[in-house]
Structure formats: structure tokens, C-alpha cells
Amino acid sequence: MRPIPSKMRAELDAESRMHVCALSGKWRLYGNCDGRIEWDHVFIYAGKQINEKWAIVGVCKGHHRNKEGNRTIKDAIQRASLDLASTDDLAKYPRKDWRQIKHSLDLDHA
């Protein structure tokens, strides 16, 4: 796990989205949230977790624990993260095929 710099941690902590499961809102799944909110680094780039505010989302312990074994959960978490990212944010990571990722997540319109 990549440490979040203290300044960014404070900024994220001030955002209400970091205190509720990202899957309980717009990207809601058919399932209940379970446990405390954990912060998830959603994307990896060049072998490291992307340490930017848009790429870190709050998810309940249940969804966080089950994301690797459940493609539906993982996709929903990625959608929630990309919903926060601007074109300029994504441009910082040019070797990642964001267009293909958005297509696979059915976010072509984004």
C-alpha cells in the first residue's frame, strides 16, 4: 500500500465522499455495504498505486475486501474513481489506455 501524503490525507478527509462507500451512491450495487470505510487506491501505473485524489475512493470494508474476486465490484469502484477524474488528470498517465478502460466500463460518453 502506498502512503498518502499528510496534506492530501487531510484534504481527502475533509471530503464527505471519503466517509461513505462509493458504491452506495451513483454506482450503487445490489448489495449492502458492510463495515467501516477504507480508502482504496483504485489504479496502478508503472507498478505503483496512483496517489491522486481522484484515484483514491472510500469504500466499505466488505466491498474493499471483495473487489478482487468480484468484477462487478471492481468495475463499480473504477467507475466511481473515473467519475472524479478530469481529462487533464488522466493525461498525466499516458501509457494507460484510459479510452479502452472507459469503454470496458461502459463510460464511452465520459
N, C-alpha and C positions, 0 to 999 in steps of 0.2 A: 504494500500500500504506500502510495506517495504522500508525504506530509503536505498539508495545506498551509501555506504561509499564514502567519498570525493575522496580518492585515486583511487578507482575503477571507480567512475564517470568521473574523468579526463582521465583515460586510455580508457574508452569506448568512450568518446567524441573525442578522437584522432583517433578513428577508423572510416573510411569512411562509413562502413556498418551501422553505427548508425544514419546517416544523410539522408538515403534513405529508403523507405519502403521495408522491407524484402520480400514482395510479388511482388515486381516489378522486381526481378531478377530470380534466378533459380526456385523458387516456385511460379512463376507468375500465377495469376488468370485471368480469363476472366472478367475483370472489371477494372475501373480506380481508381487510388489512389486519395484520397481526403483529403486535409488539411495538417497541419503541422505534422512533425514526432514526435511520442510519444514513450517512452521506455516501453516495456511490459515485466514484469516478467512472463515467459511462464509457468513454472511448480511450483506446490505446493508440499511440502514434510513435513510431520509431522505437517500439519496445517499452515506452513509458506511458503512464496514465496522463491524459491531457489535464493539466491543472489550471483550468479557467472556470469562471463562474458558470458559464452556460453548460459546461461539461460535467458539472457536479450537481446531482439532484438528490433530494431527500426521498427515501423510500422506507416503508416499514420493514422491520426485521424479516417478516415472512416472505415478502416479495424479494427482498435483497438476497436472502438465503436460497431462494428457489429460482432465481433468474437464469443461472447456468443450465439448469435442467429443463427449463420451460421456455421455448422460443417465443411464445405469446407474451410472457412477462418481459423478457429481454427486449423484444421489439417495442413494447409499450414504453419502457424506460428510455430507449434510444429516441423514440418519437418525442417524449417529454423534453429531452435534452435538446434535440434539434429545433424544437419549437422556440427555444430561448436564444438560439444562435443566429447571428446575422451573417450575411454573405461575407463581410469582412472578417468575421471570426473564423469562418471555415477556410478562407483564403490563406490563413496562416499555416495551414496544414495541406500543402498542395499535393503531396503524394497519396493522400487518402481520396478515394473516388467518392466524394460526397454525393454526386449526382446518382451514382449507382446505389449507394446506401439509401438515399431518399426514395429512389424508385422501388427498391425491395421493401421499403416500409410503407409504400403507397403514399408518399409525400411529394409526388411529382409536381404538384401545384405550388409547392413551397419555394 
